[in-house]
Amino acid sequence: MMQYAEEGEKLKDNSRCADLRANLKMCLLETDCCKIQKRTPRDCLMNRDPSVPDECYMLRQTFFDCKHSIIDARRRFRGPRGV
């Protein structure tokens, strides 16, 4: 997985899933859908634009799982899946 944060750079958001959100956002903003067609990242994901790489969809699923694990009481004790 690529890290889009620069060395020594801190995120304002300190929530558990903030780094995944930032990576997903940067992945989407670097696509032709957002750069050339000037569409929103959400619109690019929802319409399955061909310029969006599979990495962004995997980051989206990982971000969803992270957010879901915060809500799911069983996962709070067991930890995230796949780690």
mmCIF file of the N, C-alpha and C atoms, coordinates in Angstrom:
data_MODEL
# 
_entry.id   MODEL 
# 
loop_
_atom_site.group_PDB 
_atom_site.id 
_atom_site.type_symbol 
_atom_site.label_atom_id 
_atom_site.label_alt_id 
_atom_site.label_comp_id 
_atom_site.label_asym_id 
_atom_site.label_entity_id 
_atom_site.label_seq_id 
_atom_site.pdbx_PDB_ins_code 
_atom_site.Cartn_x 
_atom_site.Cartn_y 
_atom_site.Cartn_z 
_atom_site.occupancy 
_atom_site.B_iso_or_equiv 
_atom_site.pdbx_formal_charge 
_atom_site.auth_seq_id 
_atom_site.auth_comp_id 
_atom_site.auth_asym_id 
_atom_site.auth_atom_id 
_atom_site.pdbx_PDB_model_num 
ATOM 1   N N  . MET A 1 1  ? 0.848   -1.173 0.000   1.00 0.00 ? 1  MET A N  1 
ATOM 2   C CA . MET A 1 1  ? 0.000   0.000  0.000   1.00 0.00 ? 1  MET A CA 1 
ATOM 3   C C  . MET A 1 1  ? 0.896   1.239  0.000   1.00 0.00 ? 1  MET A C  1 
ATOM 4   N N  . MET A 1 2  ? 0.547   2.233  -0.784  1.00 0.00 ? 2  MET A N  1 
ATOM 5   C CA . MET A 1 2  ? 1.331   3.460  -0.850  1.00 0.00 ? 2  MET A CA 1 
ATOM 6   C C  . MET A 1 2  ? 0.960   4.382  0.291   1.00 0.00 ? 2  MET A C  1 
ATOM 7   N N  . GLN A 1 3  ? 1.942   5.073  0.795   1.00 0.00 ? 3  GLN A N  1 
ATOM 8   C CA . GLN A 1 3  ? 1.706   6.091  1.804   1.00 0.00 ? 3  GLN A CA 1 
ATOM 9   C C  . GLN A 1 3  ? 1.814   7.442  1.119   1.00 0.00 ? 3  GLN A C  1 
ATOM 10  N N  . TYR A 1 4  ? 0.826   8.264  1.271   1.00 0.00 ? 4  TYR A N  1 
ATOM 11  C CA . TYR A 1 4  ? 0.825   9.569  0.630   1.00 0.00 ? 4  TYR A CA 1 
ATOM 12  C C  . TYR A 1 4  ? 1.294   10.668 1.567   1.00 0.00 ? 4  TYR A C  1 
ATOM 13  N N  . ALA A 1 5  ? 1.498   10.342 2.816   1.00 0.00 ? 5  ALA A N  1 
ATOM 14  C CA . ALA A 1 5  ? 1.958   11.352 3.773   1.00 0.00 ? 5  ALA A CA 1 
ATOM 15  C C  . ALA A 1 5  ? 3.464   11.556 3.605   1.00 0.00 ? 5  ALA A C  1 
ATOM 16  N N  . GLU A 1 6  ? 3.896   12.779 3.678   1.00 0.00 ? 6  GLU A N  1 
ATOM 17  C CA . GLU A 1 6  ? 5.315   13.102 3.589   1.00 0.00 ? 6  GLU A CA 1 
ATOM 18  C C  . GLU A 1 6  ? 5.976   12.817 4.928   1.00 0.00 ? 6  GLU A C  1 
ATOM 19  N N  . GLU A 1 7  ? 7.289   12.721 4.925   1.00 0.00 ? 7  GLU A N  1 
ATOM 20  C CA . GLU A 1 7  ? 8.024   12.474 6.155   1.00 0.00 ? 7  GLU A CA 1 
ATOM 21  C C  . GLU A 1 7  ? 7.773   13.596 7.154   1.00 0.00 ? 7  GLU A C  1 
ATOM 22  N N  . GLY A 1 8  ? 7.412   13.241 8.372   1.00 0.00 ? 8  GLY A N  1 
ATOM 23  C CA . GLY A 1 8  ? 7.196   14.225 9.424   1.00 0.00 ? 8  GLY A CA 1 
ATOM 24  C C  . GLY A 1 8  ? 5.872   14.951 9.356   1.00 0.00 ? 8  GLY A C  1 
ATOM 25  N N  . GLU A 1 9  ? 5.041   14.622 8.372   1.00 0.00 ? 9  GLU A N  1 
ATOM 26  C CA . GLU A 1 9  ? 3.745   15.293 8.215   1.00 0.00 ? 9  GLU A CA 1 
ATOM 27  C C  . GLU A 1 9  ? 2.719   14.629 9.125   1.00 0.00 ? 9  GLU A C  1 
ATOM 28  N N  . LYS A 1 10 ? 1.903   15.432 9.789   1.00 0.00 ? 10 LYS A N  1 
ATOM 29  C CA . LYS A 1 10 ? 0.874   14.924 10.706  1.00 0.00 ? 10 LYS A CA 1 
ATOM 30  C C  . LYS A 1 10 ? -0.499  15.275 10.163  1.00 0.00 ? 10 LYS A C  1 
ATOM 31  N N  . LEU A 1 11 ? -1.458  14.390 10.405  1.00 0.00 ? 11 LEU A N  1 
ATOM 32  C CA . LEU A 1 11 ? -2.843  14.649 10.026  1.00 0.00 ? 11 LEU A CA 1 
ATOM 33  C C  . LEU A 1 11 ? -3.547  15.366 11.158  1.00 0.00 ? 11 LEU A C  1 
ATOM 34  N N  . LYS A 1 12 ? -4.461  16.281 10.815  1.00 0.00 ? 12 LYS A N  1 
ATOM 35  C CA . LYS A 1 12 ? -5.257  16.950 11.847  1.00 0.00 ? 12 LYS A CA 1 
ATOM 36  C C  . LYS A 1 12 ? -6.201  15.964 12.515  1.00 0.00 ? 12 LYS A C  1 
ATOM 37  N N  . ASP A 1 13 ? -6.749  15.080 11.714  1.00 0.00 ? 13 ASP A N  1 
ATOM 38  C CA . ASP A 1 13 ? -7.686  14.077 12.219  1.00 0.00 ? 13 ASP A CA 1 
ATOM 39  C C  . ASP A 1 13 ? -6.891  12.944 12.865  1.00 0.00 ? 13 ASP A C  1 
ATOM 40  N N  . ASN A 1 14 ? -7.131  12.706 14.152  1.00 0.00 ? 14 ASN A N  1 
ATOM 41  C CA . ASN A 1 14 ? -6.402  11.664 14.869  1.00 0.00 ? 14 ASN A CA 1 
ATOM 42  C C  . ASN A 1 14 ? -7.249  10.421 15.114  1.00 0.00 ? 14 ASN A C  1 
ATOM 43  N N  . SER A 1 15 ? -8.344  10.258 14.382  1.00 0.00 ? 15 SER A N  1 
ATOM 44  C CA . SER A 1 15 ? -9.187  9.084  14.570  1.00 0.00 ? 15 SER A CA 1 
ATOM 45  C C  . SER A 1 15 ? -8.471  7.840  14.063  1.00 0.00 ? 15 SER A C  1 
ATOM 46  N N  . ARG A 1 16 ? -8.997  6.702  14.413  1.00 0.00 ? 16 ARG A N  1 
ATOM 47  C CA . ARG A 1 16 ? -8.347  5.440  14.102  1.00 0.00 ? 16 ARG A CA 1 
ATOM 48  C C  . ARG A 1 16 ? -8.217  5.204  12.595  1.00 0.00 ? 16 ARG A C  1 
ATOM 49  N N  . CYS A 1 17 ? -9.133  5.683  11.806  1.00 0.00 ? 17 CYS A N  1 
ATOM 50  C CA . CYS A 1 17 ? -9.143  5.422  10.366  1.00 0.00 ? 17 CYS A CA 1 
ATOM 51  C C  . CYS A 1 17 ? -8.671  6.616  9.535   1.00 0.00 ? 17 CYS A C  1 
ATOM 52  N N  . ALA A 1 18 ? -8.096  7.614  10.163  1.00 0.00 ? 18 ALA A N  1 
ATOM 53  C CA . ALA A 1 18 ? -7.721  8.847  9.464   1.00 0.00 ? 18 ALA A CA 1 
ATOM 54  C C  . ALA A 1 18 ? -6.678  8.611  8.384   1.00 0.00 ? 18 ALA A C  1 
ATOM 55  N N  . ASP A 1 19 ? -5.706  7.744  8.641   1.00 0.00 ? 19 ASP A N  1 
ATOM 56  C CA . ASP A 1 19 ? -4.673  7.500  7.637   1.00 0.00 ? 19 ASP A CA 1 
ATOM 57  C C  . ASP A 1 19 ? -5.242  6.803  6.410   1.00 0.00 ? 19 ASP A C  1 
ATOM 58  N N  . LEU A 1 20 ? -6.193  5.893  6.608   1.00 0.00 ? 20 LEU A N  1 
ATOM 59  C CA . LEU A 1 20 ? -6.846  5.236  5.473   1.00 0.00 ? 20 LEU A CA 1 
ATOM 60  C C  . LEU A 1 20 ? -7.660  6.229  4.660   1.00 0.00 ? 20 LEU A C  1 
ATOM 61  N N  . ARG A 1 21 ? -8.369  7.129  5.349   1.00 0.00 ? 21 ARG A N  1 
ATOM 62  C CA . ARG A 1 21 ? -9.155  8.150  4.667   1.00 0.00 ? 21 ARG A CA 1 
ATOM 63  C C  . ARG A 1 21 ? -8.248  9.050  3.813   1.00 0.00 ? 21 ARG A C  1 
ATOM 64  N N  . ALA A 1 22 ? -7.117  9.450  4.382   1.00 0.00 ? 22 ALA A N  1 
ATOM 65  C CA . ALA A 1 22 ? -6.179  10.319 3.653   1.00 0.00 ? 22 ALA A CA 1 
ATOM 66  C C  . ALA A 1 22 ? -5.602  9.599  2.437   1.00 0.00 ? 22 ALA A C  1 
ATOM 67  N N  . ASN A 1 23 ? -5.246  8.326  2.597   1.00 0.00 ? 23 ASN A N  1 
ATOM 68  C CA . ASN A 1 23 ? -4.700  7.564  1.468   1.00 0.00 ? 23 ASN A CA 1 
ATOM 69  C C  . ASN A 1 23 ? -5.743  7.377  0.369   1.00 0.00 ? 23 ASN A C  1 
ATOM 70  N N  . LEU A 1 24 ? -6.986  7.111  0.751   1.00 0.00 ? 24 LEU A N  1 
ATOM 71  C CA . LEU A 1 24 ? -8.059  6.965  -0.228  1.00 0.00 ? 24 LEU A CA 1 
ATOM 72  C C  . LEU A 1 24 ? -8.294  8.279  -0.964  1.00 0.00 ? 24 LEU A C  1 
ATOM 73  N N  . LYS A 1 25 ? -8.317  9.364  -0.225  1.00 0.00 ? 25 LYS A N  1 
ATOM 74  C CA . LYS A 1 25 ? -8.536  10.684 -0.827  1.00 0.00 ? 25 LYS A CA 1 
ATOM 75  C C  . LYS A 1 25 ? -7.442  11.019 -1.831  1.00 0.00 ? 25 LYS A C  1 
ATOM 76  N N  . MET A 1 26 ? -6.178  10.780 -1.452  1.00 0.00 ? 26 MET A N  1 
ATOM 77  C CA . MET A 1 26 ? -5.072  11.088 -2.352  1.00 0.00 ? 26 MET A CA 1 
ATOM 78  C C  . MET A 1 26 ? -5.069  10.169 -3.569  1.00 0.00 ? 26 MET A C  1 
ATOM 79  N N  . CYS A 1 27 ? -5.427  8.908  -3.369  1.00 0.00 ? 27 CYS A N  1 
ATOM 80  C CA . CYS A 1 27 ? -5.504  7.963  -4.484  1.00 0.00 ? 27 CYS A CA 1 
ATOM 81  C C  . CYS A 1 27 ? -6.535  8.445  -5.508  1.00 0.00 ? 27 CYS A C  1 
ATOM 82  N N  . LEU A 1 28 ? -7.685  8.892  -5.021  1.00 0.00 ? 28 LEU A N  1 
ATOM 83  C CA . LEU A 1 28 ? -8.744  9.348  -5.929  1.00 0.00 ? 28 LEU A CA 1 
ATOM 84  C C  . LEU A 1 28 ? -8.401  10.676 -6.593  1.00 0.00 ? 28 LEU A C  1 
ATOM 85  N N  . LEU A 1 29 ? -7.778  11.582 -5.849  1.00 0.00 ? 29 LEU A N  1 
ATOM 86  C CA . LEU A 1 29 ? -7.456  12.890 -6.418  1.00 0.00 ? 29 LEU A CA 1 
ATOM 87  C C  . LEU A 1 29 ? -6.385  12.823 -7.500  1.00 0.00 ? 29 LEU A C  1 
ATOM 88  N N  . GLU A 1 30 ? -5.623  11.733 -7.548  1.00 0.00 ? 30 GLU A N  1 
ATOM 89  C CA . GLU A 1 30 ? -4.590  11.580 -8.569  1.00 0.00 ? 30 GLU A CA 1 
ATOM 90  C C  . GLU A 1 30 ? -5.100  10.913 -9.839  1.00 0.00 ? 30 GLU A C  1 
ATOM 91  N N  . THR A 1 31 ? -6.374  10.541 -9.886  1.00 0.00 ? 31 THR A N  1 
ATOM 92  C CA . THR A 1 31 ? -6.921  9.885  -11.073 1.00 0.00 ? 31 THR A CA 1 
ATOM 93  C C  . THR A 1 31 ? -7.295  10.931 -12.129 1.00 0.00 ? 31 THR A C  1 
ATOM 94  N N  . ASP A 1 32 ? -7.392  10.470 -13.371 1.00 0.00 ? 32 ASP A N  1 
ATOM 95  C CA . ASP A 1 32 ? -7.809  11.361 -14.464 1.00 0.00 ? 32 ASP A CA 1 
ATOM 96  C C  . ASP A 1 32 ? -9.245  11.832 -14.272 1.00 0.00 ? 32 ASP A C  1 
ATOM 97  N N  . CYS A 1 33 ? -10.033 11.016 -13.616 1.00 0.00 ? 33 CYS A N  1 
ATOM 98  C CA . CYS A 1 33 ? -11.437 11.375 -13.371 1.00 0.00 ? 33 CYS A CA 1 
ATOM 99  C C  . CYS A 1 33 ? -11.523 12.688 -12.589 1.00 0.00 ? 33 CYS A C  1 
ATOM 100 N N  . CYS A 1 34 ? -10.685 12.836 -11.578 1.00 0.00 ? 34 CYS A N  1 
ATOM 101 C CA . CYS A 1 34 ? -10.708 14.058 -10.761 1.00 0.00 ? 34 CYS A CA 1 
ATOM 102 C C  . CYS A 1 34 ? -9.882  15.173 -11.384 1.00 0.00 ? 34 CYS A C  1 
ATOM 103 N N  . LYS A 1 35 ? -8.746  14.829 -11.969 1.00 0.00 ? 35 LYS A N  1 
ATOM 104 C CA . LYS A 1 35 ? -7.850  15.847 -12.522 1.00 0.00 ? 35 LYS A CA 1 
ATOM 105 C C  . LYS A 1 35 ? -8.368  16.458 -13.817 1.00 0.00 ? 35 LYS A C  1 
ATOM 106 N N  . ILE A 1 36 ? -8.710  15.614 -14.768 1.00 0.00 ? 36 ILE A N  1 
ATOM 107 C CA . ILE A 1 36 ? -9.065  16.097 -16.109 1.00 0.00 ? 36 ILE A CA 1 
ATOM 108 C C  . ILE A 1 36 ? -10.564 16.375 -16.238 1.00 0.00 ? 36 ILE A C  1 
ATOM 109 N N  . GLN A 1 37 ? -11.382 15.437 -15.754 1.00 0.00 ? 37 GLN A N  1 
ATOM 110 C CA . GLN A 1 37 ? -12.827 15.584 -15.914 1.00 0.00 ? 37 GLN A CA 1 
ATOM 111 C C  . GLN A 1 37 ? -13.444 16.469 -14.834 1.00 0.00 ? 37 GLN A C  1 
ATOM 112 N N  . LYS A 1 38 ? -12.643 16.839 -13.809 1.00 0.00 ? 38 LYS A N  1 
ATOM 113 C CA . LYS A 1 38 ? -13.086 17.742 -12.733 1.00 0.00 ? 38 LYS A CA 1 
ATOM 114 C C  . LYS A 1 38 ? -14.333 17.230 -12.012 1.00 0.00 ? 38 LYS A C  1 
ATOM 115 N N  . ARG A 1 39 ? -14.382 15.897 -11.787 1.00 0.00 ? 39 ARG A N  1 
ATOM 116 C CA . ARG A 1 39 ? -15.489 15.320 -11.047 1.00 0.00 ? 39 ARG A CA 1 
ATOM 117 C C  . ARG A 1 39 ? -15.051 15.086 -9.609  1.00 0.00 ? 39 ARG A C  1 
ATOM 118 N N  . THR A 1 40 ? -16.011 14.925 -8.723  1.00 0.00 ? 40 THR A N  1 
ATOM 119 C CA . THR A 1 40 ? -15.682 14.706 -7.319  1.00 0.00 ? 40 THR A CA 1 
ATOM 120 C C  . THR A 1 40 ? -15.197 13.261 -7.140  1.00 0.00 ? 40 THR A C  1 
ATOM 121 N N  . PRO A 1 41 ? -14.360 13.014 -6.117  1.00 0.00 ? 41 PRO A N  1 
ATOM 122 C CA . PRO A 1 41 ? -13.911 11.644 -5.860  1.00 0.00 ? 41 PRO A CA 1 
ATOM 123 C C  . PRO A 1 41 ? -15.077 10.680 -5.626  1.00 0.00 ? 41 PRO A C  1 
ATOM 124 N N  . ARG A 1 42 ? -16.084 11.147 -4.931  1.00 0.00 ? 42 ARG A N  1 
ATOM 125 C CA . ARG A 1 42 ? -17.260 10.301 -4.676  1.00 0.00 ? 42 ARG A CA 1 
ATOM 126 C C  . ARG A 1 42 ? -17.945 9.908  -5.985  1.00 0.00 ? 42 ARG A C  1 
ATOM 127 N N  . ASP A 1 43 ? -18.091 10.866 -6.888  1.00 0.00 ? 43 ASP A N  1 
ATOM 128 C CA . ASP A 1 43 ? -18.721 10.613 -8.180  1.00 0.00 ? 43 ASP A CA 1 
ATOM 129 C C  . ASP A 1 43 ? -17.900 9.608  -8.988  1.00 0.00 ? 43 ASP A C  1 
ATOM 130 N N  . CYS A 1 44 ? -16.592 9.730  -8.933  1.00 0.00 ? 44 CYS A N  1 
ATOM 131 C CA . CYS A 1 44 ? -15.719 8.801  -9.662  1.00 0.00 ? 44 CYS A CA 1 
ATOM 132 C C  . CYS A 1 44 ? -15.869 7.381  -9.128  1.00 0.00 ? 44 CYS A C  1 
ATOM 133 N N  . LEU A 1 45 ? -15.976 7.238  -7.813  1.00 0.00 ? 45 LEU A N  1 
ATOM 134 C CA . LEU A 1 45 ? -16.147 5.911  -7.218  1.00 0.00 ? 45 LEU A CA 1 
ATOM 135 C C  . LEU A 1 45 ? -17.520 5.321  -7.530  1.00 0.00 ? 45 LEU A C  1 
ATOM 136 N N  . MET A 1 46 ? -18.544 6.132  -7.385  1.00 0.00 ? 46 MET A N  1 
ATOM 137 C CA . MET A 1 46 ? -19.915 5.649  -7.574  1.00 0.00 ? 46 MET A CA 1 
ATOM 138 C C  . MET A 1 46 ? -20.182 5.224  -9.019  1.00 0.00 ? 46 MET A C  1 
ATOM 139 N N  . ASN A 1 47 ? -19.587 5.938  -9.981  1.00 0.00 ? 47 ASN A N  1 
ATOM 140 C CA . ASN A 1 47 ? -19.823 5.640  -11.397 1.00 0.00 ? 47 ASN A CA 1 
ATOM 141 C C  . ASN A 1 47 ? -18.815 4.650  -11.971 1.00 0.00 ? 47 ASN A C  1 
ATOM 142 N N  . ARG A 1 48 ? -17.926 4.117  -11.096 1.00 0.00 ? 48 ARG A N  1 
ATOM 143 C CA . ARG A 1 48 ? -16.924 3.137  -11.517 1.00 0.00 ? 48 ARG A CA 1 
ATOM 144 C C  . ARG A 1 48 ? -16.144 3.617  -12.733 1.00 0.00 ? 48 ARG A C  1 
ATOM 145 N N  . ASP A 1 49 ? -15.600 4.817  -12.641 1.00 0.00 ? 49 ASP A N  1 
ATOM 146 C CA . ASP A 1 49 ? -14.813 5.397  -13.730 1.00 0.00 ? 49 ASP A CA 1 
ATOM 147 C C  . ASP A 1 49 ? -13.614 4.499  -14.027 1.00 0.00 ? 49 ASP A C  1 
ATOM 148 N N  . PRO A 1 50 ? -13.321 4.256  -15.308 1.00 0.00 ? 50 PRO A N  1 
ATOM 149 C CA . PRO A 1 50 ? -12.198 3.362  -15.650 1.00 0.00 ? 50 PRO A CA 1 
ATOM 150 C C  . PRO A 1 50 ? -10.820 3.915  -15.254 1.00 0.00 ? 50 PRO A C  1 
ATOM 151 N N  . SER A 1 51 ? -10.707 5.214  -15.014 1.00 0.00 ? 51 SER A N  1 
ATOM 152 C CA . SER A 1 51 ? -9.406  5.778  -14.641 1.00 0.00 ? 51 SER A CA 1 
ATOM 153 C C  . SER A 1 51 ? -9.073  5.536  -13.169 1.00 0.00 ? 51 SER A C  1 
ATOM 154 N N  . VAL A 1 52 ? -10.043 5.070  -12.380 1.00 0.00 ? 52 VAL A N  1 
ATOM 155 C CA . VAL A 1 52 ? -9.811  4.795  -10.958 1.00 0.00 ? 52 VAL A CA 1 
ATOM 156 C C  . VAL A 1 52 ? -9.179  3.404  -10.842 1.00 0.00 ? 52 VAL A C  1 
ATOM 157 N N  . PRO A 1 53 ? -7.958  3.322  -10.281 1.00 0.00 ? 53 PRO A N  1 
ATOM 158 C CA . PRO A 1 53 ? -7.289  2.018  -10.174 1.00 0.00 ? 53 PRO A CA 1 
ATOM 159 C C  . PRO A 1 53 ? -7.910  1.129  -9.100  1.00 0.00 ? 53 PRO A C  1 
ATOM 160 N N  . ASP A 1 54 ? -7.623  -0.154 -9.199  1.00 0.00 ? 54 ASP A N  1 
ATOM 161 C CA . ASP A 1 54 ? -8.143  -1.121 -8.225  1.00 0.00 ? 54 ASP A CA 1 
ATOM 162 C C  . ASP A 1 54 ? -7.657  -0.802 -6.818  1.00 0.00 ? 54 ASP A C  1 
ATOM 163 N N  . GLU A 1 55 ? -6.498  -0.192 -6.699  1.00 0.00 ? 55 GLU A N  1 
ATOM 164 C CA . GLU A 1 55 ? -5.957  0.171  -5.389  1.00 0.00 ? 55 GLU A CA 1 
ATOM 165 C C  . GLU A 1 55 ? -6.923  1.076  -4.629  1.00 0.00 ? 55 GLU A C  1 
ATOM 166 N N  . CYS A 1 56 ? -7.557  2.006  -5.333  1.00 0.00 ? 56 CYS A N  1 
ATOM 167 C CA . CYS A 1 56 ? -8.515  2.911  -4.684  1.00 0.00 ? 56 CYS A CA 1 
ATOM 168 C C  . CYS A 1 56 ? -9.728  2.149  -4.171  1.00 0.00 ? 56 CYS A C  1 
ATOM 169 N N  . TYR A 1 57 ? -10.190 1.167  -4.939  1.00 0.00 ? 57 TYR A N  1 
ATOM 170 C CA . TYR A 1 57 ? -11.337 0.372  -4.497  1.00 0.00 ? 57 TYR A CA 1 
ATOM 171 C C  . TYR A 1 57 ? -10.960 -0.489 -3.296  1.00 0.00 ? 57 TYR A C  1 
ATOM 172 N N  . MET A 1 58 ? -9.717  -0.989 -3.272  1.00 0.00 ? 58 MET A N  1 
ATOM 173 C CA . MET A 1 58 ? -9.263  -1.769 -2.115  1.00 0.00 ? 58 MET A CA 1 
ATOM 174 C C  . MET A 1 58 ? -9.141  -0.874 -0.885  1.00 0.00 ? 58 MET A C  1 
ATOM 175 N N  . LEU A 1 59 ? -8.640  0.350  -1.076  1.00 0.00 ? 59 LEU A N  1 
ATOM 176 C CA . LEU A 1 59 ? -8.553  1.298  0.038   1.00 0.00 ? 59 LEU A CA 1 
ATOM 177 C C  . LEU A 1 59 ? -9.944  1.658  0.553   1.00 0.00 ? 59 LEU A C  1 
ATOM 178 N N  . ARG A 1 60 ? -10.891 1.785  -0.357  1.00 0.00 ? 60 ARG A N  1 
ATOM 179 C CA . ARG A 1 60 ? -12.269 2.093  0.031   1.00 0.00 ? 60 ARG A CA 1 
ATOM 180 C C  . ARG A 1 60 ? -12.835 0.978  0.910   1.00 0.00 ? 60 ARG A C  1 
ATOM 181 N N  . GLN A 1 61 ? -12.604 -0.278 0.506   1.00 0.00 ? 61 GLN A N  1 
ATOM 182 C CA . GLN A 1 61 ? -13.101 -1.410 1.291   1.00 0.00 ? 61 GLN A CA 1 
ATOM 183 C C  . GLN A 1 61 ? -12.406 -1.483 2.649   1.00 0.00 ? 61 GLN A C  1 
ATOM 184 N N  . THR A 1 62 ? -11.109 -1.237 2.682   1.00 0.00 ? 62 THR A N  1 
ATOM 185 C CA . THR A 1 62 ? -10.355 -1.256 3.926   1.00 0.00 ? 62 THR A CA 1 
ATOM 186 C C  . THR A 1 62 ? -10.834 -0.146 4.856   1.00 0.00 ? 62 THR A C  1 
ATOM 187 N N  . PHE A 1 63 ? -11.103 1.030  4.290   1.00 0.00 ? 63 PHE A N  1 
ATOM 188 C CA . PHE A 1 63 ? -11.617 2.151  5.077   1.00 0.00 ? 63 PHE A CA 1 
ATOM 189 C C  . PHE A 1 63 ? -12.993 1.799  5.650   1.00 0.00 ? 63 PHE A C  1 
ATOM 190 N N  . PHE A 1 64 ? -13.849 1.183  4.824   1.00 0.00 ? 64 PHE A N  1 
ATOM 191 C CA . PHE A 1 64 ? -15.168 0.760  5.299   1.00 0.00 ? 64 PHE A CA 1 
ATOM 192 C C  . PHE A 1 64 ? -15.035 -0.235 6.445   1.00 0.00 ? 64 PHE A C  1 
ATOM 193 N N  . ASP A 1 65 ? -14.146 -1.211 6.290   1.00 0.00 ? 65 ASP A N  1 
ATOM 194 C CA . ASP A 1 65 ? -13.940 -2.208 7.346   1.00 0.00 ? 65 ASP A CA 1 
ATOM 195 C C  . ASP A 1 65 ? -13.432 -1.561 8.627   1.00 0.00 ? 65 ASP A C  1 
ATOM 196 N N  . CYS A 1 66 ? -12.563 -0.578 8.501   1.00 0.00 ? 66 CYS A N  1 
ATOM 197 C CA . CYS A 1 66 ? -12.038 0.123  9.665   1.00 0.00 ? 66 CYS A CA 1 
ATOM 198 C C  . CYS A 1 66 ? -13.162 0.862  10.390  1.00 0.00 ? 66 CYS A C  1 
ATOM 199 N N  . LYS A 1 67 ? -13.975 1.592  9.642   1.00 0.00 ? 67 LYS A N  1 
ATOM 200 C CA . LYS A 1 67 ? -15.093 2.324  10.249  1.00 0.00 ? 67 LYS A CA 1 
ATOM 201 C C  . LYS A 1 67 ? -16.092 1.356  10.886  1.00 0.00 ? 67 LYS A C  1 
ATOM 202 N N  . HIS A 1 68 ? -16.323 0.229  10.233  1.00 0.00 ? 68 HIS A N  1 
ATOM 203 C CA . HIS A 1 68 ? -17.254 -0.754 10.756  1.00 0.00 ? 68 HIS A CA 1 
ATOM 204 C C  . HIS A 1 68 ? -16.720 -1.380 12.041  1.00 0.00 ? 68 HIS A C  1 
ATOM 205 N N  . SER A 1 69 ? -15.410 -1.566 12.117  1.00 0.00 ? 69 SER A N  1 
ATOM 206 C CA . SER A 1 69 ? -14.825 -2.182 13.310  1.00 0.00 ? 69 SER A CA 1 
ATOM 207 C C  . SER A 1 69 ? -14.956 -1.281 14.533  1.00 0.00 ? 69 SER A C  1 
ATOM 208 N N  . ILE A 1 70 ? -15.062 0.016  14.330  1.00 0.00 ? 70 ILE A N  1 
ATOM 209 C CA . ILE A 1 70 ? -15.257 0.938  15.446  1.00 0.00 ? 70 ILE A CA 1 
ATOM 210 C C  . ILE A 1 70 ? -16.637 0.729  16.060  1.00 0.00 ? 70 ILE A C  1 
ATOM 211 N N  . ILE A 1 71 ? -17.610 0.436  15.211  1.00 0.00 ? 71 ILE A N  1 
ATOM 212 C CA . ILE A 1 71 ? -18.990 0.270  15.658  1.00 0.00 ? 71 ILE A CA 1 
ATOM 213 C C  . ILE A 1 71 ? -19.239 -1.138 16.202  1.00 0.00 ? 71 ILE A C  1 
ATOM 214 N N  . ASP A 1 72 ? -18.657 -2.145 15.553  1.00 0.00 ? 72 ASP A N  1 
ATOM 215 C CA . ASP A 1 72 ? -18.889 -3.540 15.913  1.00 0.00 ? 72 ASP A CA 1 
ATOM 216 C C  . ASP A 1 72 ? -18.173 -3.881 17.217  1.00 0.00 ? 72 ASP A C  1 
ATOM 217 N N  . ALA A 1 73 ? -18.923 -4.162 18.268  1.00 0.00 ? 73 ALA A N  1 
ATOM 218 C CA . ALA A 1 73 ? -18.353 -4.418 19.589  1.00 0.00 ? 73 ALA A CA 1 
ATOM 219 C C  . ALA A 1 73 ? -17.476 -5.670 19.603  1.00 0.00 ? 73 ALA A C  1 
ATOM 220 N N  . ARG A 1 74 ? -17.831 -6.692 18.834  1.00 0.00 ? 74 ARG A N  1 
ATOM 221 C CA . ARG A 1 74 ? -17.012 -7.910 18.814  1.00 0.00 ? 74 ARG A CA 1 
ATOM 222 C C  . ARG A 1 74 ? -15.632 -7.634 18.244  1.00 0.00 ? 74 ARG A C  1 
ATOM 223 N N  . ARG A 1 75 ? -15.563 -6.821 17.195  1.00 0.00 ? 75 ARG A N  1 
ATOM 224 C CA . ARG A 1 75 ? -14.266 -6.511 16.590  1.00 0.00 ? 75 ARG A CA 1 
ATOM 225 C C  . ARG A 1 75 ? -13.426 -5.614 17.479  1.00 0.00 ? 75 ARG A C  1 
ATOM 226 N N  . ARG A 1 76 ? -14.055 -4.832 18.306  1.00 0.00 ? 76 ARG A N  1 
ATOM 227 C CA . ARG A 1 76 ? -13.284 -3.982 19.210  1.00 0.00 ? 76 ARG A CA 1 
ATOM 228 C C  . ARG A 1 76 ? -12.399 -4.823 20.093  1.00 0.00 ? 76 ARG A C  1 
ATOM 229 N N  . PHE A 1 77 ? -12.871 -6.004 20.481  1.00 0.00 ? 77 PHE A N  1 
ATOM 230 C CA . PHE A 1 77 ? -12.087 -6.883 21.348  1.00 0.00 ? 77 PHE A CA 1 
ATOM 231 C C  . PHE A 1 77 ? -11.179 -7.813 20.568  1.00 0.00 ? 77 PHE A C  1 
ATOM 232 N N  . ARG A 1 78 ? -11.618 -8.234 19.400  1.00 0.00 ? 78 ARG A N  1 
ATOM 233 C CA . ARG A 1 78 ? -10.843 -9.183 18.589  1.00 0.00 ? 78 ARG A CA 1 
ATOM 234 C C  . ARG A 1 78 ? -9.794  -8.495 17.720  1.00 0.00 ? 78 ARG A C  1 
ATOM 235 N N  . GLY A 1 79 ? -9.978  -7.247 17.410  1.00 0.00 ? 79 GLY A N  1 
ATOM 236 C CA . GLY A 1 79 ? -9.059  -6.523 16.543  1.00 0.00 ? 79 GLY A CA 1 
ATOM 237 C C  . GLY A 1 79 ? -9.518  -6.596 15.095  1.00 0.00 ? 79 GLY A C  1 
ATOM 238 N N  . PRO A 1 80 ? -8.887  -5.815 14.226  1.00 0.00 ? 80 PRO A N  1 
ATOM 239 C CA . PRO A 1 80 ? -9.287  -5.816 12.818  1.00 0.00 ? 80 PRO A CA 1 
ATOM 240 C C  . PRO A 1 80 ? -8.949  -7.148 12.145  1.00 0.00 ? 80 PRO A C  1 
ATOM 241 N N  . ARG A 1 81 ? -9.742  -7.497 11.140  1.00 0.00 ? 81 ARG A N  1 
ATOM 242 C CA . ARG A 1 81 ? -9.536  -8.728 10.402  1.00 0.00 ? 81 ARG A CA 1 
ATOM 243 C C  . ARG A 1 81 ? -8.303  -8.633 9.523   1.00 0.00 ? 81 ARG A C  1 
ATOM 244 N N  . GLY A 1 82 ? -7.572  -9.719 9.412   1.00 0.00 ? 82 GLY A N  1 
ATOM 245 C CA . GLY A 1 82 ? -6.451  -9.761 8.509   1.00 0.00 ? 82 GLY A CA 1 
ATOM 246 C C  . GLY A 1 82 ? -5.166  -9.159 9.017   1.00 0.00 ? 82 GLY A C  1 
ATOM 247 N N  . VAL A 1 83 ? -5.132  -8.746 10.257  1.00 0.00 ? 83 VAL A N  1 
ATOM 248 C CA . VAL A 1 83 ? -3.899  -8.140 10.789  1.00 0.00 ? 83 VAL A CA 1 
ATOM 249 C C  . VAL A 1 83 ? -3.171  -9.126 11.651  1.00 0.00 ? 83 VAL A C  1 
# 
